[in-house]
Amino acid sequence: MKKIILGSVSSLALLAAVPALAQTNDSDVTQTGSGGVVNVNQAGSNALSTVTQGGAGNAADVTQGGNGAESVVTQDNGVGSSDDGNVATVNQDGDSFSNVSQTNDDAVAVVDQTGDGHFSNVAQSGDDDYASVAQTGDGNSSSVSQSGDVNYAGVSQGGSGNGSVVAQTSGFNVATIDQTGNGNQSGLTQQGLGANSANVLQEGDDNVSTITQGGTDNSAGDGSEDATVRGVIQSGDNNLSTIVQNGGLQEAFVEQGGDDNVSSINQGGVLGGAHDASVVQAGDGNTSEVRQRGYLAEASVDQGGDGNSSVVDQGGDLSTDHRALVSQSGDTNSSDIVQRGFEQNAEVTQSGNLNTANVDQGRDPTFLTFGAGSDHDSRIIQSGDENVAETVQRGTRQDAFIEQIGSFNAASVDQGSNSGEDHYASITQSGFENDASVFQRGSDQLAIVTQGGDRNISGVSQTGSGHEANVDQSGSDNFSTVGQSGNGHFADVTQDGSSNQSLVAQSGSGNSATVAQYSDANVSTVTQSGSGHVATVTQGSPMP
């Protein structure tokens, strides 16, 4: 009876060994230290699992299905201490590679790979770190490195050919990367003092996102587990987004729904704080660059058209309270805003095509902190095509407004100097091929230019203080120049006819000149020096 039983057992053992030999799986477990737990389940074929445990209380769970899976789990720093309480879970179904290294205490790593050609590397040398990697599709690559403490990294790759790198060298950082498209690349580095947050979603194909966070409490979306607030959204194709956050309390948001767009955000130096930058690119082939230094700067760029370019550079090392808003819904527009000093505000709206806008407010100090501009405000609106607008503001409390509704117009405003202040200039161009320029120095200058006709030229120059100039050109091919020096002059020029010329030159103080040209081909020259003069010139009759 005993021989029959032994024979039966031997037969069962042989039968059980046949599929095991066919599977050709290989498992290697090495345990030192104390209280280690290892569970390896190899249900597929040609799988390789290596688990090395040291320290105390480590746990490793490896499940391998499909064909050709390879997993390496290392829970041992080789020195016999500070490698306790780690947990590693690896699930593989397909021909993929996973490496988990936990060389400090209480780290958790979860790797789930479905499909072929995936690569995952998780290196945890800090304490209490958590890393989750989920890969479906084929040929995705993920690398997570956590050398700080209490970090969270979540990577989900659902498409094919995606690459992701997360490096957390400080503590209390959270990072989420979600790649559902194909051929995307994402790099995320969290360093400095820590407590930074980042969340990246790449739904399109062949996009690149790079986020570098230094300092503390910076945010590019909510990176916590199950978070829905994204910092970077790339739903189009072939887009590039770069975010650099230094200092503290920075916020950045980039959404690229179109194709072939480029966005760069660089916020703050070591002492920079509380910046907010938002870039939305719904069109194609747009370029946006935002750089913010100092404190409380805010920039918002919206590019709904195609082929637009925007550059915003705000503040110097000691500058604060900047704000710039750029909206480009037309095509092939260019906008350049540079703000230095204090409390600057600039708004550019380009709904036409092929327009150029440039705003430069304030200036760098001449000596230490003295001489910096402040309290400027500039707005440029271009709804026509191929217009050029330029604003330069220096000194303090300058305000400039340019609106170009027509096409092929040129407008320029230059306000203040080291000691200039309280200027206001407005240029409105609704016709075609008009040219207007305003030059203001001194203090308390006012200039308003309106060009409703075509091919008009207006030039206003104000030095001294307390001048006012109004120019209205509703006809065509008119020429007007107003020059005011001294104090308290008033000039008003109206050109309703065509091919008129008006020249007003005022020096001294308190002079007044009014010129009205209602017919065509008139010439008027008014020269006032001294004080208290009044001149009125009327050529032609106004239309009833």
HELIX and SHEET records of a PDB file:
HELIX    1   1 LYS A    2  GLN A   23  1                                  22    
SHEET    1   A22 ASP A  26  GLN A  31  0                                        
SHEET    2   A22 LEU A  48  GLN A  53  1                                        
SHEET    3   A22 GLU A  70  GLN A  75  1                                        
SHEET    4   A22 PHE A  97  GLN A 102  1                                        
SHEET    5   A22 PHE A 119  GLN A 124  1                                        
SHEET    6   A22 SER A 141  GLN A 146  1                                        
SHEET    7   A22 GLY A 163  GLN A 168  1                                        
SHEET    8   A22 GLN A 185  GLN A 190  1                                        
SHEET    9   A22 VAL A 208  GLN A 213  1                                        
SHEET   10   A22 LEU A 240  GLN A 245  1                                        
SHEET   11   A22 VAL A 262  GLN A 267  1                                        
SHEET   12   A22 THR A 287  GLN A 292  1                                        
SHEET   13   A22 SER A 309  GLN A 314  1                                        
SHEET   14   A22 SER A 334  GLN A 339  1                                        
SHEET   15   A22 THR A 356  GLN A 361  1                                        
SHEET   16   A22 VAL A 388  GLN A 393  1                                        
SHEET   17   A22 ALA A 410  GLN A 415  1                                        
SHEET   18   A22 ASP A 435  GLN A 440  1                                        
SHEET   19   A22 ILE A 457  GLN A 462  1                                        
SHEET   20   A22 PHE A 479  GLN A 484  1                                        
SHEET   21   A22 GLN A 501  GLN A 506  1                                        
SHEET   22   A22 VAL A 523  GLN A 528  1                                        
SHEET    1   B 9 VAL A  37  GLN A  42  0                                        
SHEET    2   B 9 ALA A  59  GLY A  65  1                                        
SHEET    3   B 9 VAL A  87  ASP A  93  1                                        
SHEET    4   B 9 VAL A 108  THR A 114  1                                        
SHEET    5   B 9 TYR A 130  GLN A 135  1                                        
SHEET    6   B 9 TYR A 152  GLN A 157  1                                        
SHEET    7   B 9 VAL A 174  GLN A 179  1                                        
SHEET    8   B 9 SER A 197  GLN A 202  1                                        
SHEET    9   B 9 SER A 219  ALA A 220  1                                        
SHEET    1   C22 VAL A  37  GLN A  42  0                                        
SHEET    2   C22 ALA A  59  GLY A  65  1                                        
SHEET    3   C22 VAL A  87  ASP A  93  1                                        
SHEET    4   C22 VAL A 108  THR A 114  1                                        
SHEET    5   C22 TYR A 130  GLN A 135  1                                        
SHEET    6   C22 TYR A 152  GLN A 157  1                                        
SHEET    7   C22 VAL A 174  GLN A 179  1                                        
SHEET    8   C22 SER A 197  GLN A 202  1                                        
SHEET    9   C22 VAL A 232  GLN A 234  1                                        
SHEET   10   C22 GLU A 251  GLN A 256  1                                        
SHEET   11   C22 ASP A 276  GLN A 281  1                                        
SHEET   12   C22 GLU A 298  GLN A 303  1                                        
SHEET   13   C22 ARG A 323  GLN A 328  1                                        
SHEET   14   C22 ASN A 345  GLN A 350  1                                        
SHEET   15   C22 ASP A 377  GLN A 382  1                                        
SHEET   16   C22 ASP A 399  GLN A 404  1                                        
SHEET   17   C22 TYR A 424  GLN A 429  1                                        
SHEET   18   C22 LEU A 446  GLN A 451  1                                        
SHEET   19   C22 GLU A 468  GLN A 473  1                                        
SHEET   20   C22 PHE A 490  GLN A 495  1                                        
SHEET   21   C22 SER A 512  GLN A 517  1                                        
SHEET   22   C22 VAL A 534  GLN A 539  1                                        
END                                                                             
